[in-house]
Amino acid sequence: MNRILFIALLLLAFHCVCKAQSIDSLKAQYNLENYLETLEESYDLEDDLKFLRTNPIYLLTADKDDLLKLPFVDQEMVGKIITALDNNIIKSKRDLKLIINNNEIYESIIPFITFKAPRKNIGFSILSALSSEMQNRRGFDSTFEGGKIKSLTKMSLKYLPYNLSAGFTIEKDPGEKFFTDHYSGFIKYETNEFKIISGDYRVSFIEGLTFGNQTFIYNKENISGITQGKRTGLRTFNGTSETDFLRGLSLEYRLNKTGLIAFYSNRFIDANINGEGLVTSFYNGGLHRYGTEISKKGTLNEKIYGGQISRSLGSHLLSLNIYSCSYNRDFLGSGYYGLRGSSFSAIGIGYNYYSEQIDISAEAAGSGNNSFAGILNVGFNINKETVLFVNARKYPFDYSNPFANSISVKGNTQNEEGFSVGIKISPLPNTEINSYVEIFRQPYRTYYNPLPSKGMEMMIKAQISINRNHLLSLRYRLKEGDEPLTIDDAVKGETKAITVRNKKEIRLEYNSLYFGNLYLKSRIELSLLDYKLYREDETGFIIFQDFLYKPFDNLSLSSRAMLFSTSSYETALYEYEREITGIYSVNALSDKGARFYFTFNYSWGDIFSLMFKFSSTTYNNKNSIGSSYDQLKGKSLSKISFEFGVKL
């Protein structure tokens, strides 16, 4: 007992002399995790950030493509950083902090950059990750062709004197036979004026209404981050997503105030094909474990070419955006629902204006069937404590563009009209309030709903910095809208009906920092769902305690224990977890049970890194988990994961 007491007092004395971090660092940790947790599409962004934790960007030689991987960093901020680097203004973290002029953003990106120059002109890194569930799912007994292990290998190469870089990724999902079931890679040459990418890449224009297959980061909880989320232009790709990227050749060129982007892609993609050889839908699952799934792989050839011409006029930017796409099979779609035919195209005009006080981004586009859509985003930086954001959009029901990717409630840029307004204010010292209201409607019928529908969404979130190392937040979110149902009537049989669905979410979270290296997060969240007619009300809750302990610069330990209970998946609650590269980190918890995970992270200088994770979920009232081939017997599911990285 005396020995244990002595060790405890020694650790306490050690912590007391540790340098305490600021509230900006605490808020950065909090904002980054919530940023990733609430994104509409965050998978590839997470992969980038996980990779950058062990392979930080050397800022003094970073290009635009590198900088756009950083959280909360937009085109304008990248331009400022690049200009400062070209003029030899940024030489240290202090210089970068002055350029960014936002403590929270600065603290958020610091873990992903370095000012330490590489030892060689050639830099090479390799990262391998393995994970496996400890229980057997039904498909592994006889149906799946491969083993339980999920594997990932990710490599990157930079040859600094010649501005060359390359990346390559191979991945296998559990149940798949080949370790190279998915592969992706690129070679890139880039200067301030010119960029050329051979291999896999992504491209998006303005608001993504004409063409956008990059991840657009619309985090409504952080109002100032909405306009800071656009990833426009060309970006390399060597991620684990098996959709939403192009394969071929692309280039970007800028001469004075004129910019040019051109791209060509030719690849085979997964699709569902009926007996007549018509495409019924894209297959985006990415799993190829048994005959039916394997038969969907590479069944559709996709050829795309397009480009953009842009012109800068002071703070204004005008652009003409265009693309054309053709497939080797026809899509089976009606005149009202889904894609129809084998070729698609769109042309659009984009506009950007940026100043210290206002940020405007707008795009109008027409699809090949002569239907026109439009979107407008305006951000007002009234002062340092007050930001206002307004969005208006109109997507006709017949706007048929498979590559449109912009703000929407229903997940696609078709048959939707919407208006939203958000504001961030600081009414009191150490207090920040974010809120937004969004009203939307579907003016035309859908496949599931024979009538027009409407809805609204609102949120208010307050963050209070109790003192230097403690942060309290309270969030209330309401989603309300028409929902179509199929009702079993004893007389009429199955009939269509519409009810009003109302979902409320209330979250209380407390973040604290002790001794400068112990980060704690506690959360309680409720989900309340009610219907006006036909269905029973539902409830759900989650409570968890999280800790992240970093006793040394090269070692960190984290753990989380949680309890959850929901009536069904409709009231599922979401939580972001620390995870290895290649695994999606946002879990939806439903039913009744408990979950626990533990992670271990170690690095040896800039050369070696190791991560280990163990997680376990136990359900109170289940004898099996999952369904069909993904079903496993028992009430518990455990998983173990490893990640190993080397940088030379």
VENLIN-V982196 format. One record per pair of residues at least 6 apart in sequence whose C-alpha atoms are under 7 Angstrom apart, sorted by the first residue. I is the first residue (numbers start at 1). J is the second residue. Records with the same first field share a line. If there is no record, write none. Layout:
I = J / J
This chain:
15 = 515
16 = 515
18 = 515 / 516
19 = 516
20 = 515 / 516
21 = 516
22 = 468 / 469
23 = 468 / 469
24 = 103 / 104 / 107
25 = 107
26 = 469 / 513
27 = 104
28 = 104 / 107 / 108
29 = 108
32 = 108
33 = 576
35 = 219
36 = 42
37 = 575 / 576 / 586
38 = 219
39 = 217 / 218 / 219
40 = 218
41 = 215
43 = 584
44 = 239 / 241
47 = 581 / 582
48 = 69
50 = 581
51 = 581
52 = 112
53 = 111 / 112
54 = 609
56 = 112 / 113 / 114
57 = 112 / 113 / 114
58 = 113 / 114 / 115 / 116 / 117
59 = 113 / 114 / 115
60 = 85 / 115
64 = 78
65 = 235
67 = 78
68 = 74 / 231
70 = 109
71 = 108 / 109
72 = 105 / 225 / 228 / 229
73 = 228
74 = 228 / 229 / 230
81 = 99
84 = 90
90 = 96
92 = 115
97 = 106
100 = 106
121 = 159 / 160 / 161
122 = 158 / 159 / 160
123 = 157 / 158 / 159 / 648
124 = 156 / 157 / 158 / 647 / 648
125 = 155 / 156 / 157 / 646 / 647 / 648
126 = 154 / 155 / 156 / 645 / 646 / 647
127 = 153 / 154 / 155 / 644 / 645 / 646
128 = 152 / 153 / 154 / 643 / 644 / 645
129 = 151 / 152 / 153 / 581 / 642 / 643 / 644
130 = 149 / 150 / 151 / 152 / 641 / 642 / 643
131 = 149 / 150 / 151 / 640 / 641 / 642
132 = 148 / 149 / 150 / 639 / 640 / 641
133 = 638 / 639 / 640
134 = 638 / 639
135 = 637 / 638
136 = 632
137 = 629 / 630 / 631 / 632
138 = 629 / 630 / 631 / 632
139 = 629 / 630
140 = 175
143 = 290
144 = 175 / 176 / 289 / 290
145 = 175 / 176 / 177 / 289 / 290
146 = 175 / 176 / 177 / 289
147 = 174 / 175 / 176 / 177
148 = 174 / 175
149 = 174
150 = 172 / 173 / 174
151 = 171 / 172 / 173
152 = 170 / 171 / 172 / 582
153 = 169 / 170 / 171
154 = 168 / 169 / 170
155 = 167 / 168 / 169
156 = 166 / 167 / 168
157 = 165 / 166 / 167
158 = 164 / 165 / 166
159 = 165
163 = 189 / 190 / 191
164 = 188 / 189 / 190
165 = 187 / 188 / 189
166 = 186 / 187 / 188
167 = 185 / 186 / 187 / 238
168 = 184 / 185 / 186 / 238
169 = 183 / 184 / 185 / 238 / 239
170 = 180 / 182 / 183 / 184
171 = 179 / 180 / 181 / 182 / 183 / 240
172 = 178 / 179 / 180 / 181 / 182
173 = 287
175 = 289
176 = 288 / 289
182 = 242
184 = 200 / 238 / 239
185 = 199 / 200 / 237 / 238
186 = 197 / 198 / 199 / 200 / 236 / 237 / 238
187 = 197 / 198 / 199
188 = 196 / 197 / 198
189 = 195 / 196 / 197
190 = 196
193 = 253 / 254 / 255
194 = 252 / 253 / 254
195 = 251 / 252 / 253
196 = 250 / 251 / 252
197 = 236 / 249 / 250 / 251
198 = 248 / 249 / 250
199 = 247 / 248 / 249
200 = 236 / 237 / 238 / 245 / 246 / 247 / 248
201 = 235 / 236 / 237 / 245 / 246 / 247
202 = 213 / 214 / 234 / 235 / 236 / 237 / 245 / 246
203 = 212 / 213 / 214 / 232 / 233 / 234 / 235
204 = 211 / 212 / 213 / 214 / 231 / 232 / 233 / 234
205 = 211 / 212 / 232 / 233 / 321
206 = 232 / 350 / 363
207 = 362 / 363 / 406
208 = 404 / 405 / 406
209 = 363 / 365 / 404 / 405 / 406
210 = 321 / 322 / 346 / 347 / 348 / 365 / 404
211 = 403 / 404 / 405
212 = 403 / 404 / 405
213 = 244 / 245 / 403 / 405
214 = 231
216 = 229 / 230 / 231
217 = 229 / 230
218 = 226 / 229
219 = 225 / 226
220 = 226
221 = 434
222 = 434
223 = 389 / 422 / 423 / 424 / 434
224 = 387
227 = 379
240 = 582
242 = 286
243 = 284
246 = 265
247 = 265 / 266 / 267
248 = 264 / 265 / 266
249 = 263 / 264 / 265
250 = 262 / 263 / 264
251 = 261 / 262 / 263
252 = 260 / 261 / 262
253 = 259 / 260 / 261
254 = 260
257 = 311 / 312
258 = 310 / 311 / 312
259 = 309 / 310 / 311
260 = 308 / 309 / 310
261 = 307 / 308 / 309
262 = 306 / 307 / 308
263 = 305 / 306 / 307
264 = 304 / 305 / 306
265 = 303 / 304 / 305
266 = 302 / 303 / 304
267 = 301 / 302 / 303
268 = 298 / 299 / 300 / 301 / 302
269 = 297 / 298 / 299 / 300 / 301
270 = 282 / 283 / 296 / 297 / 298 / 299 / 300
271 = 279 / 281 / 282 / 283 / 296 / 297 / 299 / 300
272 = 279 / 280 / 281 / 282 / 283 / 296
273 = 279 / 280
274 = 280
278 = 329 / 330 / 331 / 332
279 = 329 / 330 / 331 / 332
280 = 331 / 332
287 = 293
288 = 294
300 = 327 / 328 / 329
301 = 327 / 328
302 = 326 / 327
303 = 325 / 326 / 327
304 = 324 / 325 / 326
305 = 323 / 324 / 325
306 = 322 / 323 / 324
307 = 321 / 322 / 323
308 = 319 / 320 / 321 / 322
309 = 319 / 320 / 321
310 = 317 / 318 / 319 / 320
311 = 317 / 318 / 319
312 = 318
315 = 353 / 354 / 355
316 = 352 / 353
317 = 351 / 352 / 353
318 = 350 / 351 / 352
319 = 349 / 350 / 351
320 = 348 / 349 / 350
321 = 347 / 348 / 349
322 = 346 / 347 / 348
323 = 345 / 346 / 347
324 = 344 / 345 / 346
325 = 343 / 344 / 345
326 = 342 / 343 / 344
327 = 342 / 343
328 = 342
329 = 342
330 = 340 / 341 / 342
331 = 339 / 340 / 341 / 342
332 = 339 / 340
333 = 339 / 340
334 = 340
336 = 398
337 = 447
339 = 400
344 = 368 / 401
345 = 367 / 368
346 = 365 / 366 / 367 / 368
347 = 365 / 366 / 367
348 = 363 / 364 / 365 / 366
349 = 363 / 364 / 365
350 = 362 / 363 / 364
351 = 361 / 362 / 363
352 = 360 / 361 / 362
353 = 359 / 360 / 361
354 = 360
356 = 381
357 = 380 / 381 / 382
358 = 379 / 380 / 381
359 = 378 / 379 / 380
360 = 377 / 378 / 379
361 = 376 / 377 / 378
362 = 375 / 376 / 377
363 = 374 / 375 / 376
364 = 373 / 374 / 375
365 = 372 / 373 / 374
366 = 372 / 373
367 = 399 / 400 / 401
371 = 398 / 399
372 = 399
373 = 394 / 395 / 396 / 399
374 = 393 / 394 / 395
375 = 392 / 393 / 394
376 = 391 / 392 / 393
377 = 390 / 391 / 392
378 = 389 / 390 / 391
379 = 388 / 389 / 390
380 = 387 / 388 / 389
381 = 387 / 388
385 = 425 / 426
386 = 424 / 425 / 426
387 = 423 / 424 / 425
388 = 422 / 423 / 424
389 = 421 / 422 / 423
390 = 420 / 421 / 422
391 = 419 / 420 / 421
392 = 418 / 419 / 420
393 = 417 / 418 / 419
394 = 416 / 417 / 418
395 = 413 / 414 / 415 / 416 / 417
396 = 414 / 415 / 416
397 = 414 / 415 / 444
398 = 414
399 = 414
404 = 413
405 = 412 / 413
406 = 413
415 = 442 / 443 / 444
416 = 440 / 441 / 442 / 443
417 = 440 / 441 / 442
418 = 439 / 440 / 441
419 = 438 / 439 / 440
420 = 436 / 437 / 438 / 439
421 = 436 / 437 / 438
422 = 435 / 436 / 437
423 = 434 / 435 / 436
424 = 433 / 434 / 435
425 = 432 / 433 / 434
426 = 432 / 433
430 = 464 / 465
431 = 463 / 464 / 465
432 = 462 / 463 / 464
433 = 461 / 462 / 463
434 = 460 / 461 / 462
435 = 459 / 460 / 461
436 = 458 / 459 / 460
437 = 457 / 458 / 459
438 = 456 / 457 / 458
439 = 455 / 456 / 457
440 = 454 / 455 / 456
441 = 453 / 454 / 455
442 = 452 / 453 / 454
443 = 452 / 453
444 = 451 / 452
445 = 451 / 452
448 = 484
449 = 484
453 = 482
454 = 481 / 482
455 = 480 / 481 / 482
456 = 479 / 480 / 481
457 = 478 / 479 / 480
458 = 477 / 478 / 479
459 = 476 / 477 / 478
460 = 475 / 476 / 477
461 = 473 / 474 / 475 / 476
462 = 473 / 474 / 475
463 = 471 / 472 / 473 / 474
464 = 471 / 472 / 473
465 = 471 / 472
469 = 512 / 513
470 = 511 / 512 / 513
471 = 510 / 511 / 512
472 = 509 / 510 / 511
473 = 508 / 509 / 510
474 = 507 / 508 / 509
475 = 506 / 507 / 508
476 = 505 / 506 / 507
477 = 504 / 505 / 506
478 = 503 / 504 / 505
479 = 502 / 503 / 504
480 = 501 / 502 / 503
481 = 500 / 501 / 502
482 = 498 / 499 / 500 / 501
483 = 498 / 499 / 500 / 501
484 = 496 / 497 / 498 / 499
485 = 496 / 497 / 498
486 = 494 / 495 / 496 / 497
487 = 494 / 495 / 496 / 497
488 = 494 / 495
489 = 495
499 = 531 / 532 / 533
500 = 531 / 532
501 = 530 / 531 / 532
502 = 529 / 530 / 531
503 = 528 / 529 / 530
504 = 527 / 528 / 529
505 = 526 / 527 / 528
506 = 525 / 526 / 527
507 = 524 / 525 / 526
508 = 523 / 524 / 525
509 = 522 / 523 / 524
510 = 521 / 522 / 523
511 = 520 / 521 / 522
512 = 519 / 520 / 521
513 = 519 / 520
517 = 549 / 550 / 551
518 = 548 / 549 / 550
519 = 547 / 548 / 549
520 = 546 / 547 / 548
521 = 545 / 546 / 547
522 = 544 / 545 / 546
523 = 543 / 544 / 545
524 = 542 / 543 / 544
525 = 541 / 542 / 543
526 = 540 / 541 / 542
527 = 539 / 540 / 541 / 571
528 = 538 / 539 / 540
529 = 537 / 538 / 539 / 571
530 = 536 / 537 / 538
531 = 537
538 = 567 / 571
539 = 566 / 567 / 571
540 = 565 / 566 / 567 / 571 / 572
541 = 564 / 565 / 566
542 = 563 / 564 / 565 / 573
543 = 562 / 563 / 564
544 = 560 / 561 / 562 / 563
545 = 560 / 561 / 562
546 = 559 / 560 / 561
547 = 558 / 559 / 560
548 = 557 / 558 / 559
549 = 556 / 557 / 558
550 = 556 / 557
554 = 602 / 603 / 604
555 = 601 / 602 / 603
556 = 600 / 601 / 602
557 = 599 / 600 / 601
558 = 598 / 599 / 600
559 = 597 / 598 / 599
560 = 596 / 597 / 598
561 = 595 / 596 / 597
562 = 594 / 595 / 596
563 = 593 / 594 / 595
564 = 589 / 592 / 593 / 594
565 = 590 / 591 / 592 / 593
566 = 572 / 590 / 591 / 592
567 = 591
568 = 590 / 591
569 = 590
572 = 588 / 589 / 590
573 = 588 / 589 / 590
574 = 586 / 587 / 588 / 589
575 = 586 / 587 / 588
576 = 585 / 586 / 587
577 = 585 / 586
578 = 585
579 = 585
580 = 643
592 = 619 / 620
593 = 618 / 619 / 620
594 = 617 / 618 / 619
595 = 616 / 617 / 618
596 = 615 / 616 / 617
597 = 614 / 615 / 616
598 = 613 / 614 / 615
599 = 612 / 613 / 614
600 = 611 / 612 / 613
601 = 610 / 611 / 612
602 = 609 / 610 / 611
603 = 609 / 610
606 = 647
607 = 646 / 647 / 648
608 = 645 / 646 / 647
609 = 644 / 645 / 646
610 = 643 / 644 / 645
611 = 642 / 643 / 644
612 = 641 / 642 / 643
613 = 640 / 641 / 642
614 = 639 / 640 / 641
615 = 638 / 639 / 640
616 = 637 / 638 / 639
617 = 636 / 637 / 638
618 = 635 / 636 / 637
619 = 635 / 636
622 = 635
623 = 633 / 634 / 635
624 = 631 / 632 / 633 / 634 / 635
625 = 631 / 632 / 633 / 634 / 635
626 = 632
